[in-house]
Amino acid sequence: MHLAEFLLSLGATCRLTRFITKDTLAAGFRIWIANRFGDDSKPSYLVSCSWCTSIWVAAAMTALTHWAGGSLALQLATTALSLSYVAGLASRWLD
């Protein structure tokens, strides 16, 4: 894995983890998990804990980057996700 692929995968992992655990758009998914398995269940904890979710997102991103690392589609997707994450951080810091 090249450094650029690693950094873009890192940014994508951060953004996807944040989306799953915190974003309003994924709230329905988190509620569905809580309703299906219970509020105090391990699956509910998994989708609300950034540390827990990031392990699985990072594993998927690592495999995806290994298998499709040179593809334009992966480069575009990881770049967009990374830029989204950095823009979110910047807006919090600048606002």
C-alpha positions in Angstrom: 0.0 0.0 0.0 1.4 3.4 -1.0 1.4 6.3 1.4 -1.3 8.2 -0.6 -3.6 5.1 -0.5 -3.0 4.7 3.2 -3.8 8.4 3.9 -6.9 8.3 1.7 -8.0 5.1 3.4 -7.5 6.7 6.8 -9.6 9.7 5.8 -12.3 7.4 4.4 -12.3 5.3 7.6 -12.7 8.4 9.7 -15.5 9.7 7.7 -17.4 6.4 7.4 -17.0 5.8 11.1 -18.3 9.2 11.9 -21.2 8.7 9.6 -22.2 5.4 11.2 -21.8 6.5 14.8 -22.8 10.2 14.9 -24.5 11.5 11.7 -28.2 12.2 11.7 -28.6 10.5 8.4 -27.6 7.2 9.9 -29.8 7.7 13.0 -32.5 5.4 11.5 -29.9 2.6 11.1 -28.8 3.0 14.7 -32.4 3.1 15.9 -33.2 0.0 13.8 -30.3 -1.8 15.5 -31.4 -0.8 18.9 -35.0 -1.9 18.2 -33.9 -5.2 16.8 -31.3 -6.1 19.4 -32.1 -3.9 22.4 -30.6 -0.6 23.6 -28.0 -2.3 25.8 -27.0 -4.9 23.3 -23.5 -5.3 21.9 -24.7 -4.5 18.3 -26.2 -1.2 19.6 -23.0 -0.4 21.4 -21.0 -1.3 18.2 -22.9 1.2 16.0 -22.7 4.0 18.6 -19.0 3.6 19.6 -16.5 5.2 17.3 -13.6 3.1 18.6 -15.6 -0.1 18.1 -17.0 0.8 14.7 -13.6 2.1 13.4 -12.1 -1.4 13.7 -14.6 -2.9 11.3 -14.5 0.0 8.9 -10.7 0.0 8.9 -10.7 -3.8 8.2 -13.0 -3.3 5.3 -11.1 -0.3 3.9 -7.8 -2.2 4.2 -9.2 -5.2 2.3 -10.8 -2.9 -0.3 -7.6 -0.9 -0.8 -5.5 -4.0 -1.1 -7.8 -5.5 -3.8 -8.7 -2.3 -5.7 -5.9 0.1 -4.6 -5.0 1.3 -8.1 -8.5 1.7 -9.4 -9.8 5.2 -10.2 -13.1 4.4 -8.6 -11.5 3.7 -5.2 -9.3 6.8 -5.5 -12.3 9.0 -6.2 -14.3 7.5 -3.4 -11.6 7.7 -0.8 -10.6 11.2 -1.8 -14.2 12.4 -1.6 -14.7 10.8 1.9 -11.3 12.2 3.1 -12.1 15.7 1.9 -15.5 15.5 3.5 -13.9 14.5 6.8 -11.3 17.3 6.7 -13.9 19.9 5.7 -16.1 18.8 8.7 -13.1 19.2 11.0 -12.2 22.5 9.5 -15.7 23.9 9.8 -15.8 23.0 13.5 -12.5 24.6 14.1 -13.2 27.7 12.1 -16.8 28.3 13.2 
